[in-house]
Amino acid sequence: MTSIFGQALGSEFARLHPALRRRFGLEPDQTCLGRGVMRRVWRGPAYLEPFLRLGTLRNILFPESGWNVPFTIENHAYVDGLGRETVSFVRTFDVANGRRRRFDATMIQVPGVGVVDFLGTHQHLAVALDLQVVDGALDIRSRAQAFVLPGGRSVALPLWATVVARVRERYDDEAQEYVIDVRVEHPRWGPVFGYDGRFVCEFAERPASALVMPYRERAAPVGWAA
């Protein structure tokens, strides 16, 4: 079986750094646990705080910022309740003593569309992703976005409500660490949220825990291939 990222990238997958091929090549019942430190976690202007705080209700973004923030990422590959090969991206940030924030996502491969990222605990928000291999690194950029309702009905987000997420992940051979840089921006409001830092990974063969799965699973948005 080919991973969802291997399916999306095709022959380009072989151009990824070997460490990234391992991380993004997970197949069902395989897991990757990353631990490290985000050098910086930042947010945009203060007027965005209510929006970011609202995101904490569904583990989508958060308002805290800081330097040298302990970080974990849990990637588990599994087959979801709709029969789709799925990979979890559960990120946990220790933003302060006694306070943790999670940023959850699950990704699937949709024929004719590519990798689709469902954000949060209830898969309300679906984002189509563009993937590109650049000098062995993986560049990810968001494109079409939709709010998904029960039954697969969806509402395409208008431009004013759409943000652009950019992710670059590479591998530092000398330090033997994964290096990540995430930026979320709005075309009008500017920078919204982001983080950058480093982590190391452990790989294992084990089923995904319910703790990393969304509370609800939703079909691909109408207009996108199922």
N, C-alpha and C positions, 0 to 999 in steps of 0.2 A: 504494500500500500504506500502511496506517495502522500507526504504531508500536505496540508492545505496550502502552505507557502510554496512547496515544490510544484503543486498544481498551478498556482497562480503565476509563478515566475518561469516555469518551463525550463528551457535550456539555460536560462540566466541563473538558475539556482546554483549551478556548478561554479559560478564565478564568485560566490560568497566565500569569505574566509572560512576555513574548515570548522573553526569554533562556532561561527554563526550558522553554518549548515547543520551542526549538531543541535543547536538551540532551536532553530526554526524548522527542523526536520522531525519534530515529535509526532509520533503516531499514537493511536489509542492505547491507553494504559502505560504511557511513558510520561515522565514528569521531569521538570527542571526547576530547582529551587535556587534563586539568586539572593545573595546577601551582600550588602555594601553600604555605601554612604553617598548621599546626594550632596555634592559640594554646595549647591544652592537650590532652594525651592522658592519661587517668587510668584507674585501675583501682580495684576495690573492696578490701575488707580483705585482709590478707596470707594468710589461710587459703584464699583463692580462687586464689592463685598457681599451685598445681599444676594446677588445671583450665585456667587460661589458658595455661600453658606447654604442656600437652597439645595445645591448639588450634594451636600453631605447626607441628605435624606435618602439618596439612592446610590451612594458611593460613586458620585461623579464630581470630580473636582472638590476643592475646599479652600477656605480663605486664608489659612495660616501660611506664613513664609519663614525662612530661616536659612542658616548656613550649617553645613556638616550634619545633615539630617539622616539618622539611621533608616535603612530602607530594605525591604524584602520584596521579591516578585515571585509569584507562584504561577508557573505555566504547567498545566495539566492537559493532556490530550485525551479526549473521550468521545463517545457517541452519545449525543443528547437524546431527549425524549421524542424528538421529531426525526430521528434517524440520521442526523447530520454529524459528520466528523467536526469536532469543535476543539478549540484550544482556549483555555482560560488565561487571562492576564490580570492577576489580582496583585495590586501593588499596595503595600502598607508603608506608611511614613510615620515615624515616631516624632511628631512635630513639637512635643513638649513633654515634660515629666508627667506621666499618667494620661497622656492624650495621644491617640493614634488616629490617623485618617486613612481610609481606603479609597482606592480608585480602581474600580472593577470593570472588566470588559471580557466578552467572549467573542471569538472570531470563528467564522465559517467561510467556506468556499462556495460561492454561488455561480453556477454555470452561466457564462455570458456576461457576468459582472466582475467577478474576481473575489478577493477577500472582502467580506463585510464584517464590520466591527459593531457588535451590539454593546452599548455602554450601560453600566449600572446594574443594579440588582434585579430589575424587572424587564430588561431589554426593551425599554420604551424608545430609545434613540438608536437608529441604525445609520451607519456611516460607511459608504463605499470607499475603499482605499486604493491608491496607486502605489505600486511597489517598484523600486528601481535599485539595481546593484551598481554602486559607484566605488571603484577601487577596493572591492572586497567588503565594503560596508553596505548595510541595508538602509535605504532612504524610503520613508513612508510619508505620504501626503494624503490628507482627506479630500474627498470631492463631494459627490451627492450625499445629502443627509435627509432623513425622514423621521417623523415621529410615528411610531408604530402602535396601532390600537389592537385590542383583542380581535382575533380572527384574521389577522394579516392586513386589515385595512390600514392605510397609512396616509399621512399628510406631509407632502414635501415641504421642507422648511424654506421660507422666503429668504432672500439675500440678507435682509437686515437681522435675521435670527441665526445666520449661519456663521460659524467660526471655521478657521483653517488651522488644522493641526499638522505639524511637521515633526517627524521623529527621525533621528539618525542613530543607528547603533553600529558600532565597530568593535574590533578586538585589538587590544594592545598586547602584542606578543612579548614585549620586554617585561611588562608588569603582570602578564597573564591575567588580565582583567577585561571584562566587557565595559565599554564606555558608551553612555547614552546621553542624548540631548533632545529634550522635548520642548516644543514651543506651541502654544495655542494663541492665535491672534484673531481679531475681528477686523474686517476691511475698513470699518469706520472708527471703531473705538480703540484700535491698536492692540498692544499686548494684553492678554487676559490671564495666562497662567503658564507655568513651565518649571522645568527642573533639569539639572544635569549632574552627572556623577559617574561612579564606577561600582561594579559589583563582580563577585565570583559566583560560579554555579556548581551545584551538585546535580547529578543525573541519576534517575532510578526508574525501575519498572514497578509501577503500582497503580491501582485504579484511582481515579479522581475522587476526592472527598466531597461530600455535599456542601462543605464549608466554602468551597470555591465556585460552586455552581450558582447560577442565578435563581431567584425565587420563582420566576416565571420564564417560560421560553416562548418566543414569538416567531411566526413565519416571516419569511423575507417580505419586504414591502411590496405592495401591489405595483406592477410595472417593472419589477426586477424579477428575473427568472427564479423559480422556486427550487 
